[in-house]
Structure formats: structure tokens, C-alpha cells
Amino acid sequence: MNVMEAIKTRRSIRKYDARPIEGEKLDAVMEAARLAPSAGNQQQWKFVLVRDAQKVQAFTEAANGQKFVGEAPAVIVVCATGSRVMACGQPTSTVDLSIAMTHILLAAHELGLGTCWLGNFSAEKVKALLGIPEDVAVVAVTPIGYPAETPEARPRKAAEEVISYDKY
């Protein structure tokens, strides 16, 4: 699978097979996150791979009642250990960890694993569950596992609606 194929075929997965994920696949996904670029190469992040079944189950509550999160065999939590506002006005933590999370999603998909980038979660509950320090920001969460569904592609806007050349 090449990158464009991965981009075109990746879907958010909300139903997971119960089979465990091989360690080498999890290692490969985490390595993809580690290799992501960051502003000034500061790498102000920590990636927490949660495999403990009780902790994974507790993510249902931390994810505001989304049961499918606790049904996955593992969860990845993406954290910012620092941040600054770049000259463009964007915080490095949001930009850097969005890139890293995209690496996670695409690497997982290439390996036959499913993910779902969550925005609906309580950062405070995630911090309490995993012992994350107060000064660390939980930026994103994804369950990860073998898909038990094959969702259809969602409609995309036409290129001419979202792409322009040389002017807005």
C-alpha cells in the first residue's frame, strides 16, 4: 500500500475485533509517531500506548460514554509536554501532535489495523486514569485494533470547492 492508497482507503473504525494486536505492529505504529516532524524538532510529546484491558475499558467513561473505545484491544493517547505559539499564530502542540496522530492513523491502516481519532473525551479523566502530570496536555486519543466493520467512504467536497491556485 502506498501513501495515497492509505489516505484514500483509511476510515474511522468504531467496531473492533477482539483479537490482540501483535507487538511488532504496535511497535511499528508507535515508531511512526516518534518519527513525525515537529516545530524546531523539539519533539515536545509523549505517546502512551494503553494495553491493560481494565484501563482500556475505563476509556469508555473517559471518552464520554463512547462504548466502542473501551471495546478496542488498545488505546493510544497523544500528549504535549510543552508548547509555544508559532509566528503564524498556531500552537506547536496542536500542529505537531496532529501530524504525529496522522502518522499513527496511516501506519495502523497500512498494517490492517483500525483507528478513530477522538475529540470527544475528558482530558482530565484520561490524565487521572494514566497518571499524566498536570502540565502535560492530552491532545488526542485513538482506540486501535483489528476492524470488525468496513465503513463506506464518506462524501468529499469537489476539488474546485476546496482548492484554489494563486489566490483565495
Stockholm file with secondary structure:
# STOCKHOLM 1.0

chainA/1-168         MNVMEAIKTRRSIRKYDARPIEGEKLDAVMEAARLAPSAGNQQQWKFVLVRDAQKVQAFTEAANGQKFVGEAPAVIVVCATGSRVMACGQPTSTVDLSIAMTHILLAAHELGLGTCWLGNFSAEKVKALLGIPEDVAVVAVTPIGYPAETPEARPRKAAEEVISYDKY
#=GR chainA/1-168 SS CCHHHHHHHCCBCCCBCSSCCCHHHHHHHHHHHHTSCCGGGCCCEEEEEECCHHHHHHHHHHTTTCHHHHHSSEEEEEEESCCCBCTTSCBHHHHHHHHHHHHHHHHHHHTTCEECCBCCSCHHHHHHHHTCCTTSEEEEEEEEECBSCCCCCCCCCCHHHHCCSSCC
#=GC SS_cons         CCHHHHHHHCCBCCCBCSSCCCHHHHHHHHHHHHTSCCGGGCCCEEEEEECCHHHHHHHHHHTTTCHHHHHSSEEEEEEESCCCBCTTSCBHHHHHHHHHHHHHHHHHHHTTCEECCBCCSCHHHHHHHHTCCTTSEEEEEEEEECBSCCCCCCCCCCHHHHCCSSCC
//
